[in-house]
Amino acid sequence: MGHTEQRFLVTGGAGFIGSHLVRFLLSQGQVRVLDDLSTGTLDNLREVLSEVEFIRGSVADPTTVREAVAGCTVVFHLAAQVSVPLSMEQPVATFEVNVYGTQLLLEAARQVGCQRFVFASSAAVYGDSPRLPKRETMRPAPISPYGWSKHYGELLCRDYYRVFGVPTVALRFFNVYGARQNPRSQYAAVVPRWITAALTDRKPIIYGDGKQVRDFIYIDDLIQGIWLSATHPAAVGRVFNLASGARYTLLELLRAIEHAIGYPLQPEYQPPRAGDIRRSYADIRAIQQALGFQPRFTLAEGIRRTVEAYQKEAAAA
Ligand SMILES: NC(=O)c1ccc[n+]([C@@H]2O[C@H](COP(=O)([O-])OP(=O)(O)OC[C@H]3O[C@@H](n4cnc5c(N)ncnc54)[C@H](O)[C@@H]3O)[C@@H](O)[C@H]2O)c1
């Protein structure tokens, strides 16, 4: 694959993960973004926007999707309705974006003959089964419309590969963190919420006892895994966990943030939230063995960089 011929489509490219992927891909070829700016912003692409072909529209619109995929060699499908609580309120709207949208993209990729189709799935497909660590061979048991929609998206990828030979790969992201993750949404993830609380002299809120276990993966490591899955021949037709393989409690995360900002934080404890998964972490041997994926960032280092990015952003605002 010569670099000059590579034309990438990133759906959801104005979002947190997409905006990092776009910056990386610009060093590898031409980049087009399809995003409806529902949770993402053009500000996330600020200094690279002039180098990107940006299409504002929905992945659930067939005409827009066909236009966006036309001429692309690799599709990175990251656009989604990403909120679990919102998916409980609006399952059908969630399915329209996450399932129908995925099928439209797969169909367009088939028509065009794309070399690779990378689908952003989620640890949510595992649901709350007590078996740990999560392995790709376990039976999916999602417990929310968001989780079901990602599971169905994976099945569509699998069958577009099996039946039509479209070279798909599905990646189950665990808890991703890094710069530009939105702290403002009511559904924001814990890392941006706590860092922003710390930097604005508010108390980070801990739901429950803080001993919940998660696998936090730093954005640069995630991008490495996404790129391997887009380029490595052994990725085709597979589903992989994409995570750090390490496990941390929320209290350890809080300590890493304290360490990075340089002073102690006084968290506020609130009752556990309904539907919160107690322990979730990944077995990453499959992607390590098949693609040579190797996470490079400890939580301490990733959090240090993330806090620094939020501090810079706050100083510039
Ligand atoms: N952040 C995580 O920890 C995590 C974990 C597991 C899976 N994922 C998956 O990774 C992907 C990216 O997530 P993120 O954290 O960057 O979230 P994000 O909300 O920052 O990005 C999603 C992007 O998709 C866009 N979008 C939403 N609906 C759209 C539509 N109908 N048409 C076009 N664009 C649309 C949004 O505007 C946004 O820019 C998602 O598929 C998400 O489910 C993320």
The ligand as a Tripos MOL2 file, in Angstrom:
@<TRIPOS>MOLECULE
LIG
   44    48     1     0     0
SMALL
NO_CHARGES

@<TRIPOS>ATOM
      1 N1        -14.4100    6.8270   24.4530 N.am      1 LIG1
      2 C1        -14.4700    5.5530   24.8390 C.2       1 LIG1
      3 O1        -13.9840    5.2070   25.9220 O.2       1 LIG1
      4 C2        -15.1200    4.5110   23.9570 C.ar      1 LIG1
      5 C3        -15.2470    3.2070   24.4620 C.ar      1 LIG1
      6 C4        -15.8370    2.2380   23.6720 C.ar      1 LIG1
      7 C5        -16.2520    2.5390   22.3850 C.ar      1 LIG1
      8 N2        -16.1310    3.8060   21.9130 N.ar      1 LIG1
      9 C6        -16.5960    4.0850   20.5300 C.3       1 LIG1
     10 O2        -15.6440    4.8810   19.8610 O.3       1 LIG1
     11 C7        -16.3120    5.7180   18.9180 C.3       1 LIG1
     12 C8        -15.8800    7.1720   19.1310 C.3       1 LIG1
     13 O3        -16.2580    7.5730   20.4480 O.3       1 LIG1
     14 P1        -15.7650    8.9240   21.1350 P.3       1 LIG1
     15 O4        -15.4320    8.6020   22.5400 O.co2     1 LIG1
     16 O5        -14.7540    9.5850   20.2910 O.co2     1 LIG1
     17 O6        -17.1500    9.7540   21.1760 O.3       1 LIG1
     18 P2        -17.4960   11.1910   20.5530 P.3       1 LIG1
     19 O7        -18.9160   11.4810   20.9620 O.co2     1 LIG1
     20 O8        -16.4580   12.1770   20.9370 O.co2     1 LIG1
     21 O9        -17.4200   10.9070   18.9930 O.3       1 LIG1
     22 C9        -18.4920   10.4300   18.2240 C.3       1 LIG1
     23 C10       -18.5760   11.2890   16.9680 C.3       1 LIG1
     24 O10       -19.5960   10.7690   16.1110 O.3       1 LIG1
     25 C11       -20.3770   11.8620   15.6320 C.3       1 LIG1
     26 N3        -21.7110   11.3520   15.3200 N.ar      1 LIG1
     27 C12       -22.6710   10.9280   16.1750 C.ar      1 LIG1
     28 N4        -23.7520   10.5240   15.4970 N.ar      1 LIG1
     29 C13       -23.4840   10.7100   14.1710 C.ar      1 LIG1
     30 C14       -24.2090   10.4860   12.9770 C.ar      1 LIG1
     31 N5        -25.4620   10.0230   12.9930 N.pl3     1 LIG1
     32 N6        -23.5960   10.7610   11.7980 N.ar      1 LIG1
     33 C15       -22.3330   11.2610   11.7570 C.ar      1 LIG1
     34 N7        -21.6050   11.4860   12.8590 N.ar      1 LIG1
     35 C16       -22.1800   11.2200   14.0520 C.ar      1 LIG1
     36 C17       -20.3770   12.8740   16.7650 C.3       1 LIG1
     37 O11       -20.6800   14.1820   16.3570 O.3       1 LIG1
     38 C18       -18.9430   12.7480   17.2760 C.3       1 LIG1
     39 O12       -18.0750   13.6260   16.5910 O.3       1 LIG1
     40 C19       -17.7950    5.4770   19.1160 C.3       1 LIG1
     41 O13       -18.2310    4.5430   18.1430 O.3       1 LIG1
     42 C20       -17.8890    4.8780   20.4950 C.3       1 LIG1
     43 O14       -19.0350    4.0510   20.6340 O.3       1 LIG1
     44 C21       -15.5780    4.8100   22.6770 C.ar      1 LIG1
@<TRIPOS>BOND
     1     1     2 1
     2     2     3 2
     3     2     4 1
     4     4     5 ar
     5     4    44 ar
     6     5     6 ar
     7     6     7 ar
     8     7     8 ar
     9     8     9 1
    10     8    44 ar
    11     9    10 1
    12     9    42 1
    13    10    11 1
    14    11    12 1
    15    11    40 1
    16    12    13 1
    17    13    14 1
    18    14    15 2
    19    14    16 1
    20    14    17 1
    21    17    18 1
    22    18    19 2
    23    18    20 1
    24    18    21 1
    25    21    22 1
    26    22    23 1
    27    23    24 1
    28    23    38 1
    29    24    25 1
    30    25    26 1
    31    25    36 1
    32    26    27 ar
    33    26    35 ar
    34    27    28 ar
    35    28    29 ar
    36    29    30 ar
    37    29    35 ar
    38    30    31 1
    39    30    32 ar
    40    32    33 ar
    41    33    34 ar
    42    34    35 ar
    43    36    37 1
    44    36    38 1
    45    38    39 1
    46    40    41 1
    47    40    42 1
    48    42    43 1
@<TRIPOS>SUBSTRUCTURE
     1 LIG1         1 GROUP 0 **** ****
